[in-house]
Amino acid sequence: MDHIAITGRQIAAARALLGMSQSKLAEGANISVPTLKRMEASDGPASGMINNVAAVRLVLESAGIEFFNGTGVKLGSR
């Protein structure tokens, strides 16, 4: 995992690609649903504690999501 910031829109798009609910992602990242909602609602880089954003990113990347160019996401092979 690199240290490029991910955006709230990337998190929401990644979740949509996976068909993953907010509650499932929040549970996997060990954060609350309201915390995830705030991240996804962020303009620009996802807001929140760095460790929480990293945990969300890890769950999504473990499910096959690739983040790129600071704005894009794709579902790669696992």
N, C-alpha and C positions, 0 to 999 in steps of 0.2 A: 504494500500500500504506500503510495507516495503522499506527500504532504500538501498537495494542491487542494484548496478549499472546495467543497461541494456546495451546491446551492439547494435551497428548499425545493425549487422546481425539479432539480435532478432527483432528489429523494422521492418526490411524489411520482415522477415519471418512472423511476425504477420500480417502485411498488406496483404501479399500474402494469408494467411489462410482466411482472411476476404474478399478477393477480393476487397480491398479498394485501390483507387488510391492515389498517393502522394498528389495530390491537395485536395482531400477530407480529408485526415488525417491532412494536414497542415491547412486547413480551420478550422477543428474541434479543433485543438490545438492553433489556433490563431497565427501561425507562417508562414513564407514564405516557398514556395516550395524549393528554394535554401538552406534554413536553414535545412529543413528536409533531403534534398539530402546529405548535409554534415554530418548529424547525421548518416544516413544509410551507408555512405562510411567509417565511422570510423573503424579502427582496434581496437578492445577492446571496452572499455566503450564508449557509444555514446558521441560525442563531442558536445559542446554547453553550453549555460547557463543552470544552474540547473533547473530553473523554466520552460524553454522550453522543456527540456527532460521530466520533470515531467508532463507537459501538454500533451505531446505525449503519455506517458505511461497511463495517465488517460483516454484518448480517447480510446486507445486500450483495456484497462481493462474493460471499460464501455461497450465495444462491445463484451466482453466475452473471451478475451485473458488472459491467465495465464502465467506469467513468472516464471521460476524456474531454480535452479542449476546454475545460472549465465550464462547459455548458451542456455537453452531450452525455447520453447514456446509451448503452446497448446491452442486449442479452447475449452474452457469449456462450461458449461451451464450458461445461463444468468439468 
